[in-house]
């Protein structure tokens, strides 16, 4: 923690030393922090809040679970081979957000005593502080809580013990309630064509949607890890998600013949379904870009394990029978249309590389279509926005929380949540009668719907952790596409013989080399440097031991 505050104080000097947002007041000298906040105007608070957006993370390329795999780069979390790190961004980056949010909150005038816009920027700081603690509690459990900025590197607040998991969750809810109270609704910011003039800034529905995400995570984690029934948190999730639905500020994107695919391309960037996005492109005087579509096109593949979750178009589960000897495209036929709108069929145009060839462009043999242009145009560097919170997530969150809280879900609630997604996809409705008649399990079907709808959006690992399914699913063989001579370009059977099952299915990673220890792997290890610098206040998570390389 001491290292974090040193870096943070240095970054404060850089920001305030740049005379960043008000050159007229300080034309000759660097701006001291005390002068930055005096007078306390909207401009200062907007500028300070903008720095939090720069810290806003995303989950492109999350390979921790059983779905996404990077070519030639096995993930040590997914494979269970990680060690205790000396330092880690998983610990330090959220605390940087906390420190910055604390500065904004501490310098704010009393709520309601000045321009309401200042209250709004302070509310944004509360939102970001909640997000940072949510990242920490998901990975580490209870962590030290800092709600004020340390005066120096020896401030006692830096050497406090880890708060309990319950205390961190209570803080998250309090922060999000404060945020929702003073944040505007998206419609109050609407400009031409109903698109917000400030699209990308935090709104009230974003705070509530994030509260629903956090509460669902904690409620189900407590339930399936045997802590308690999780009902307190599940009710919070239901109420927060229901509030977002009730505001009627967001709707599923339904334009065009393939709306699910288009939602993740430039055509769907400003859809009201996007509750919160990481913005790219021109922002004032800066051009912010990334290369993630290119990376997905050439460096990543998805597992057969995950693709088997996609239903048949009848609404019944798909059974991956090796005896059927399906070709690559046969595997896609007669399935949930979202399968072919998320992943590439053989021969389909991909990025600027022409027709997709299995294995030549993907470690697993299955290529990615979501977020990747399929018109032959190079999108490098890309300015495509990345969705962090979608209305679709709110719908599946409500459905799952309702089911886990009540032990059942009505057809009416299914129709206002899951079946809206199925209507867009062109899939049969999920009903209690359909589940009963076909011997299905409602919990499994709700989880399936979540996995398919939110595929590759960085939520899969957290889902496996909270459901306590990681110990079952992560140590399995990771499978890819089935090898068929002539379909894989110049790839020969001889070059793959030791990587194929008897049915010619590619084994990407053998289960025997993948591990998950339930006694420790449901939490991240705390970086050893941060433990050492805490003067004994921060203790390591159970069964993790630091071993120097």
Secondary structure, DSSP 8 states (H G I E B T S, - for coil): -HHHHHHHHHHHHHHHTTT-S-TTT-SSS---HHHHTSS--HHHHHHHHHHHHHT----TT--SSSSEEETTB--TTTTT-----SS-HHHHHHHHHHHHHHHHHHH---TTSS-HHHHHHHHHHHHHHHHHHHHHHHHHSS-----S--SSTT-GGGG-----HHHHHHHHHHHHHHHHHHS--GGGGB-GGG-BTTTTS--HHHHHHHHHHHHHHHHHHHHHTTS---HHHHHHHHHHHHHHHHHT-------STTHHHHHTSGGGTT-TTEEEEE--EEETTEEE-B-HHHHHHHHEEE-HHHHTTS-BTTSS-----GGG---TTTTTTTB-HHHHHHB--TT-B-TTS-B--TTTS-TTS--B-TTS--SS----SB---EEEEEHHHHHHHHHHHHHHHHS---HHHHHTTHHHHHHHHT-----HHHHHHTT--HHHHHHHHHHHHTTTSS-HHHHHHHTT-HHHHTTS-EEEEE--TTTSTT--STTTGGGB-TT-EEEEE-GGG----TTTTTS----HHHHHHTTT-S---TT------
